[in-house]
Every structure is written in structure tokens, then in C-alpha cells.
Amino acid sequence: MAKLEVFVACPHQPRSADDYKAVLNTVINSFKNDDIDFKLADEPITGQPALDKIISDIKTADISLFDITGWDPSVFTELGIAIGLAKRHVLLLNKTAETNHDTPFDLQGMDKLQYSSCSELEIKLLLLIKQQLPQEPSDIDTVFETLKNRIRTVLAQNPNLKLMEISEKVGQEKAVVQSTLRAMAAAG
């Protein structure tokens, strides 16, 4: 399977970059066989002009993510490049950080992946990336029932396991197991 290339533009603040790198590393580690490659505008250092590198990364990306939180001019420049190149893109917005600003008029009609914490961003990115990867044909109901049965078996043997431990024992991403547990709880 070909690797999914994802370009990420985030606000240029030291803490923000570290938060993003941690979230992106968690998402990368959730997928097997190196199925995904995230490219941030500032990595790696190539020696070429920054704008040339960014344009190249956006051109080769299967999808680009632009976090417009904080209204960083560089992020908007990179978004404009993706729009001009007619490349697939998704806007990200930390809804708790943006209380004093309205979304710019020309972006108001665009869908946004909104989050309020790094953990929520991680889960939503996991689901978004999972949608982008080529899927092997399967009967989803059978897969879901099999996963529920594996979770039941693991919990019957070890009722006090934490989410991450359950994920490891059933061999599924934490977000998938969490969603399955919620569905199981809702169904009784």
C-alpha cells in the first residue's frame, strides 16, 4: 500500500509545535506498516527556500491540514497555496482558544475539524486519517462483532484494565476501542 502523505500547517508558537508533534507521533504510531507520513512546514531542514519546500510538500500531499487557530499569517498563506493548487485540505480550529475572533468571511462556509484539547485533536485526526487510507473490503458488521467479542473476552479475564491495555490486548487503536466500548455501553 502507498504511504498517505499529509502536510500540516500549524500556528508558529513553540508550545503549539511541540503539542502538534506529540499528537502527530501518536497518530503515526497508531497505524501499522508506516502507512502515513506527516510533513510539517519546518521539517526537515532542506536548505531550499522555505516557500519552495512548502509548495512542494503541498503538491505531493494527499491531504493538507491547516490549523487556523490564532489566525497565523503563514498558515493562511499555506492554505491559499493549497486552494490555488486545488489540493484537498481540511481546516482545524481549537474552539476553546478562539473566543474573540470570527472566522474570516471567505472561510466561514468551509467545514472545520474543531477540537478543544490535544487528546480530542488526536482522536479526530485518527478518524480522519483512517477515512483517507484505502480500505480492505470487509463486512463491517462482522468486524465490529468480532471486536466486541474480543473486548468482552479480555474484560472477562481482566475486568480492571485501562483503555490502553485493552487496546493492546485486542490489537486495535485506542480510539477504535474507545468508540466500541461506548457503543457497547449504549447498547447495554
Backbone as numpy.savetxt, mean C-alpha at the origin, in Angstrom:
# Nx Ny Nz CAx CAy CAz Cx Cy Cz
6.35 -14.59 -12.66 5.50 -13.42 -12.66 6.40 -12.18 -12.66
6.01 -11.18 -13.42 6.76 -9.92 -13.47 6.56 -9.15 -12.17
7.58 -8.44 -11.79 7.53 -7.64 -10.57 6.66 -6.41 -10.79
5.82 -6.08 -9.82 4.99 -4.88 -9.87 5.86 -3.70 -9.44
5.97 -2.69 -10.31 6.76 -1.50 -10.02 5.83 -0.40 -9.51
6.14 0.15 -8.34 5.31 1.18 -7.73 6.18 2.39 -7.39
5.86 3.54 -7.97 6.55 4.78 -7.63 5.79 5.44 -6.48
6.52 5.96 -5.49 5.89 6.59 -4.32 6.46 7.99 -4.14
5.57 8.97 -4.10 5.94 10.36 -3.81 5.28 10.74 -2.50
6.09 11.11 -1.52 5.54 11.50 -0.22 6.13 12.84 0.20
5.48 13.51 1.13 6.00 14.81 1.59 7.44 14.69 2.06
8.22 15.71 1.79 9.64 15.68 2.12 9.89 16.24 3.51
9.58 15.41 4.49 9.86 15.73 5.89 10.57 14.51 6.46
11.62 14.69 7.24 12.41 13.54 7.72 11.57 12.44 8.37
10.66 12.79 9.28 9.85 11.78 9.95 8.95 11.07 8.97
8.38 11.81 8.03 7.48 11.25 7.05 8.18 10.19 6.21
9.39 10.47 5.76 10.14 9.52 4.94 10.41 8.24 5.72
10.79 8.35 6.99 11.05 7.16 7.81 9.78 6.35 8.00
8.65 7.03 8.26 7.37 6.34 8.42 7.02 5.59 7.14
7.18 6.24 6.01 6.86 5.61 4.74 7.74 4.41 4.48
9.03 4.54 4.74 9.94 3.42 4.49 9.56 2.21 5.35
9.17 2.45 6.60 8.75 1.34 7.47 7.48 0.68 6.93
6.51 1.49 6.55 5.26 0.95 6.00 5.54 0.18 4.71
6.31 0.77 3.80 6.58 0.12 2.52 7.37 -1.17 2.71
8.30 -1.19 3.65 9.04 -2.43 3.91 8.13 -3.53 4.44
7.18 -3.16 5.29 6.21 -4.14 5.79 5.37 -4.69 4.64
4.92 -3.81 3.76 4.12 -4.25 2.62 4.94 -5.17 1.72
6.18 -4.79 1.42 7.06 -5.62 0.58 7.22 -7.01 1.20
7.45 -7.05 2.51 7.69 -8.33 3.19 6.43 -9.19 3.29
5.27 -8.61 3.00 4.03 -9.37 3.04 3.81 -10.18 1.77
4.57 -9.89 0.74 4.42 -10.60 -0.52 5.62 -11.50 -0.75
5.36 -12.64 -1.35 6.41 -13.63 -1.58 7.06 -13.41 -2.94
8.24 -13.98 -3.10 8.95 -14.01 -4.38 9.26 -12.63 -4.94
9.46 -11.67 -4.09 9.81 -10.32 -4.57 8.84 -9.84 -5.65
7.55 -9.94 -5.39 6.53 -9.58 -6.36 6.40 -8.08 -6.57
6.99 -7.29 -5.70 6.74 -5.85 -5.72 8.04 -5.08 -5.49
8.14 -3.92 -6.14 9.30 -3.05 -5.96 8.81 -1.61 -5.83
9.03 -1.02 -4.67 8.67 0.38 -4.45 9.87 1.25 -4.80
9.61 2.35 -5.47 10.66 3.32 -5.78 10.27 4.66 -5.18
11.11 5.18 -4.33 10.91 6.52 -3.79 11.76 7.48 -4.60
11.30 8.71 -4.70 11.98 9.70 -5.54 13.44 9.91 -5.13
13.75 9.78 -3.84 15.10 10.07 -3.38 16.00 8.84 -3.29
15.53 7.69 -3.76 16.33 6.47 -3.68 16.29 5.74 -5.00
17.31 5.08 -5.41 18.68 5.27 -4.93 19.28 6.52 -5.55
20.41 6.93 -5.04 21.15 8.06 -5.62 21.77 7.56 -6.92
21.46 8.22 -8.02 21.91 7.73 -9.33 22.93 8.65 -9.99
23.07 9.87 -9.52 23.98 10.81 -10.15 23.36 11.57 -11.31
22.17 11.17 -11.72 21.49 11.88 -12.80 20.60 12.96 -12.19
20.19 13.95 -12.97 19.32 14.99 -12.43 18.05 14.36 -11.82
17.65 14.87 -10.66 16.53 14.30 -9.91 15.27 14.21 -10.76
14.96 15.27 -11.51 13.73 15.26 -12.29 13.79 14.19 -13.39
14.95 13.99 -14.00 15.09 12.93 -15.01 14.83 11.56 -14.40
15.38 11.32 -13.20 15.18 10.04 -12.51 13.71 9.84 -12.17
13.06 10.89 -11.66 11.64 10.80 -11.29 10.79 10.48 -12.52
11.04 11.18 -13.61 10.28 10.93 -14.84 10.47 9.49 -15.29
11.71 9.02 -15.25 12.00 7.63 -15.64 11.27 6.64 -14.73
11.30 6.89 -13.41 10.62 6.00 -12.46 9.11 5.98 -12.69
8.52 7.14 -12.95 7.07 7.21 -13.19 6.73 6.48 -14.49
7.55 6.66 -15.51 7.30 6.00 -16.80 7.30 4.48 -16.67
8.23 3.94 -15.89 8.35 2.49 -15.78 7.43 1.88 -14.72
6.83 2.73 -13.88 5.95 2.22 -12.82 4.64 1.69 -13.39
4.15 0.62 -12.79 2.83 0.11 -13.13 1.76 0.99 -12.50
2.08 1.54 -11.33 1.17 2.44 -10.62 2.03 3.38 -9.78
1.56 4.60 -9.60 2.27 5.58 -8.76 1.35 6.03 -7.64
1.93 6.23 -6.47 1.21 6.70 -5.29 1.72 8.09 -4.93
0.79 9.02 -4.75 1.17 10.40 -4.43 0.46 10.83 -3.15
1.24 11.02 -2.08 0.64 11.47 -0.82 0.61 12.99 -0.83
-0.59 13.52 -0.94 -0.76 14.97 -1.04 -0.92 15.63 0.33
-0.76 14.85 1.41 -0.82 15.41 2.76 0.24 16.50 2.90
-0.15 17.64 3.38 0.79 18.74 3.59 1.02 19.60 2.36
0.45 19.20 1.23 0.49 20.00 0.00 1.91 20.32 -0.44
2.78 19.31 -0.39 4.18 19.47 -0.79 4.28 19.75 -2.29
4.91 20.87 -2.69 5.01 21.23 -4.11 5.69 20.16 -4.96
6.69 19.46 -4.40 7.38 18.41 -5.16 6.44 17.26 -5.49
5.60 16.89 -4.53 4.64 15.81 -4.77 3.66 16.22 -5.87
3.21 17.47 -5.84 2.29 17.93 -6.88 2.97 17.99 -8.24
4.25 18.34 -8.28 5.00 18.32 -9.54 5.06 16.91 -10.10
5.38 15.94 -9.22 5.47 14.54 -9.64 4.11 14.01 -10.08
3.05 14.41 -9.37 1.69 14.03 -9.77 1.37 14.58 -11.15
1.73 15.82 -11.39 1.50 16.43 -12.71 2.22 15.68 -13.82
3.42 15.19 -13.52 4.16 14.40 -14.51 3.39 13.12 -14.82
2.91 12.43 -13.79 2.16 11.17 -14.00 0.89 11.43 -14.79
0.18 12.51 -14.47 -1.04 12.84 -15.20 -0.71 13.15 -16.65
0.35 13.93 -16.87 0.76 14.28 -18.23 1.18 13.07 -19.06
1.74 12.07 -18.39 2.16 10.84 -19.08 1.02 9.81 -19.16
-0.14 10.18 -18.64 -1.31 9.29 -18.61 -0.99 7.97 -17.89
-0.25 8.07 -16.78 0.11 6.88 -16.00 -0.89 6.68 -14.87
-1.15 5.43 -14.54 -2.09 5.09 -13.46 -1.51 5.60 -12.14
-2.38 6.24 -11.35 -1.92 6.81 -10.09 -3.05 6.81 -9.06
-2.64 6.86 -7.80 -3.58 6.91 -6.68 -3.11 8.00 -5.73
-4.04 8.83 -5.29 -3.72 9.87 -4.30 -3.88 9.28 -2.91
-2.97 9.64 -2.01 -3.05 9.26 -0.61 -3.23 10.54 0.20
-3.99 10.47 1.29 -4.21 11.65 2.12 -4.41 11.24 3.56
-3.57 11.77 4.45 -3.75 11.54 5.88 -4.85 12.48 6.35
-6.03 11.92 6.57 -7.20 12.75 6.88 -7.12 13.42 8.25
-6.30 12.91 9.16 -6.18 13.57 10.47 -5.22 14.73 10.42
-4.30 14.74 9.47 -3.31 15.81 9.37 -3.84 17.00 8.57
-4.89 16.81 7.81 -5.40 17.87 6.93 -6.75 18.39 7.41
-6.71 19.24 8.43 -7.96 19.81 8.94 -8.18 21.24 8.48
-7.12 21.91 8.06 -7.24 23.32 7.70 -7.23 23.59 6.21
-7.09 22.56 5.40 -6.97 22.77 3.96 -8.04 21.99 3.21
-8.53 22.58 2.17 -9.38 21.85 1.25 -8.51 21.29 0.14
-8.93 20.17 -0.41 -8.23 19.61 -1.55 -8.32 20.61 -2.69
-7.22 20.83 -3.41 -7.28 21.76 -4.54 -8.42 21.39 -5.49
-9.02 22.40 -6.08 -10.21 22.23 -6.91 -10.04 21.16 -7.97
-8.91 21.17 -8.68 -8.73 20.23 -9.78 -8.50 18.79 -9.32
-8.32 18.57 -8.01 -8.15 17.21 -7.48 -9.35 16.74 -6.66
-10.34 17.61 -6.46 -11.46 17.26 -5.61 -12.25 16.06 -6.12
-12.36 15.90 -7.41 -13.13 14.79 -7.96 -12.37 13.48 -8.04
-11.10 13.48 -7.68 -10.30 12.26 -7.78 -10.46 11.41 -6.52
-10.48 10.10 -6.71 -10.51 9.19 -5.57 -9.23 9.34 -4.78
-9.34 9.20 -3.47 -8.18 9.28 -2.59 -8.21 8.11 -1.63
-7.08 7.52 -1.39 -6.94 6.51 -0.36 -6.63 7.29 0.92
-7.62 7.41 1.79 -7.45 8.20 3.01 -7.08 7.30 4.18
-6.20 7.80 5.02 -5.74 7.04 6.19 -5.56 7.99 7.36
-5.51 7.43 8.57 -5.31 8.28 9.74 -4.12 7.84 10.59
-3.46 6.76 10.19 -2.27 6.29 10.91 -1.42 5.45 9.97
-0.19 5.21 10.37 0.70 4.37 9.54 0.15 2.96 9.44
-0.44 2.44 10.52 -0.98 1.07 10.46 -2.17 0.99 9.51
-3.01 2.03 9.48 -4.12 2.04 8.54 -3.60 2.17 7.11
-2.59 2.99 6.90 -1.98 3.11 5.57 -1.41 1.76 5.13
-0.76 1.07 6.04 -0.18 -0.24 5.72 -1.26 -1.21 5.23
-2.36 -1.30 5.95 -3.44 -2.22 5.58 -4.03 -1.84 4.23
-4.28 -0.56 4.04 -4.88 -0.12 2.77 -3.92 -0.32 1.60
-2.63 -0.13 1.82 -1.66 -0.38 0.75 -1.56 -1.88 0.45
-1.63 -2.71 1.49 -1.62 -4.16 1.27 -2.78 -4.56 0.35
-3.95 -4.04 0.65 -5.13 -4.38 -0.16 -5.01 -3.81 -1.57
-4.52 -2.57 -1.69 -4.36 -1.95 -3.01 -3.37 -2.74 -3.86
-2.23 -3.09 -3.28 -1.20 -3.81 -4.03 -1.70 -5.20 -4.40
-2.40 -5.85 -3.49 -2.95 -7.18 -3.78 -3.88 -7.12 -4.99
-4.64 -6.03 -5.14 -5.52 -5.85 -6.30 -4.73 -5.69 -7.59
-3.53 -5.14 -7.50 -2.73 -4.85 -8.68 -1.98 -6.08 -9.21
-1.70 -7.03 -8.33 -0.94 -8.21 -8.73 -1.82 -9.15 -9.55
-1.23 -9.80 -10.55 -2.00 -10.78 -11.32 -2.47 -11.90 -10.39
-3.70 -12.25 -10.52 -4.30 -13.27 -9.66 -4.33 -14.62 -10.36
-3.98 -15.65 -9.61 -4.14 -16.99 -10.14 -5.61 -17.36 -10.02
-6.16 -18.00 -11.05 -7.58 -18.35 -10.99 -7.84 -19.31 -9.83
-8.87 -19.02 -9.06 -9.26 -19.90 -7.95 -10.70 -19.62 -7.59
-11.28 -20.56 -6.93 -12.63 -20.38 -6.42 -12.51 -19.67 -5.08
-12.85 -18.40 -5.05 -12.63 -17.57 -3.86 -13.37 -18.11 -2.64
-14.54 -18.67 -2.85 -15.29 -19.23 -1.72 -14.54 -20.40 -1.08
-13.95 -21.25 -1.93 -13.19 -22.39 -1.43 -11.95 -21.91 -0.67
-11.25 -20.93 -1.23 -10.07 -20.39 -0.58 -10.44 -19.77 0.77
-11.54 -19.02 0.82 -11.99 -18.38 2.05 -12.36 -19.43 3.10
-13.10 -20.47 2.69 -13.49 -21.51 3.64 -12.27 -22.26 4.16
-11.31 -22.52 3.28 -10.07 -23.19 3.70 -9.33 -22.35 4.72
-9.21 -21.04 4.47 -8.53 -20.15 5.40 -9.25 -20.11 6.75
-10.58 -20.01 6.72 -11.34 -20.01 7.98 -11.10 -21.30 8.76
-11.09 -22.43 8.07 -10.87 -23.71 8.74 -9.47 -23.79 9.34
-8.46 -23.28 8.61 -7.10 -23.27 9.14 -7.00 -22.39 10.37
-7.66 -21.23 10.34 -7.66 -20.33 11.51 -8.33 -21.01 12.69
-9.48 -21.66 12.45 -10.19 -22.36 13.54 -9.29 -23.43 14.18
-8.60 -24.19 13.34 -7.72 -25.25 13.83 -6.59 -24.67 14.68
-5.95 -23.62 14.17 -4.85 -22.98 14.90 -5.34 -22.42 16.24
-6.50 -21.77 16.24 -7.02 -21.20 17.48 -7.50 -22.26 18.46
-7.98 -23.39 17.95 -8.39 -24.48 18.83 -7.17 -25.05 19.57
-6.03 -25.09 18.88 -4.81 -25.61 19.49 -4.14 -24.58 20.39
-4.26 -23.30 20.05 -3.60 -22.22 20.78 -4.54 -21.02 20.87
-5.48 -21.01 21.79 -6.50 -19.96 21.82 -6.00 -18.54 22.15
-4.80 -18.40 22.68 -4.33 -17.08 23.10 -3.34 -16.44 22.13
-3.31 -16.91 20.89 -2.37 -16.35 19.92 -2.74 -14.92 19.53
-1.72 -14.14 19.22 -1.91 -12.79 18.70 -2.05 -12.87 17.19
-2.52 -11.79 16.59 -2.79 -11.75 15.15 -1.57 -12.16 14.33
-0.40 -11.62 14.63 0.79 -11.94 13.86 1.14 -13.43 13.96
0.95 -14.01 15.15 1.23 -15.43 15.33 0.26 -16.29 14.51
-1.00 -15.89 14.48 -1.99 -16.62 13.68 -1.59 -16.52 12.20
-1.22 -15.32 11.76 -0.82 -15.11 10.37 0.33 -16.03 9.98
1.32 -16.13 10.86 2.48 -16.98 10.58 2.08 -18.45 10.50
1.21 -18.88 11.41 0.82 -20.29 11.45 -0.05 -20.69 10.25
-0.87 -19.77 9.74 -1.72 -20.12 8.58 -1.07 -19.73 7.26
0.05 -19.00 7.31 0.78 -18.64 6.10 0.09 -17.59 5.24
-0.56 -16.63 5.88 -1.24 -15.54 5.16 -0.81 -14.21 5.74
-0.98 -13.15 4.93 -0.66 -11.80 5.38 -1.54 -11.43 6.57
-0.99 -10.61 7.43 -1.69 -10.16 8.64 -3.03 -9.51 8.29
-3.05 -8.66 7.28 -4.29 -7.95 6.91 -5.36 -8.91 6.44
-4.97 -9.95 5.71 -5.94 -10.94 5.23 -6.52 -11.72 6.41
-5.66 -12.14 7.34 -6.12 -12.88 8.51 -7.02 -12.00 9.37
-6.64 -10.74 9.53 -7.45 -9.82 10.33 -8.84 -9.66 9.72
-8.91 -9.48 8.42 -10.20 -9.34 7.75 -11.02 -10.62 7.86
-10.36 -11.76 7.74 -11.06 -13.04 7.85 -11.61 -13.23 9.26
-10.82 -12.88 10.27 -11.28 -12.98 11.65 -12.51 -12.08 11.89
-12.47 -10.88 11.32 -13.62 -9.98 11.46 -14.87 -10.59 10.82
-14.70 -11.18 9.63 -15.83 -11.81 8.95 -16.35 -12.99 9.76
-15.44 -13.76 10.34 -15.85 -14.90 11.16 -16.60 -14.43 12.40
-16.12 -13.37 13.03 -16.78 -12.82 14.22 -18.17 -12.28 13.87
-18.27 -11.62 12.74 -19.57 -11.06 12.33 -20.57 -12.17 12.03
-20.08 -13.29 11.53 -20.96 -14.41 11.20 -21.30 -15.26 12.44
-20.61 -14.98 13.55 -20.91 -15.71 14.78 -19.99 -16.86 14.96
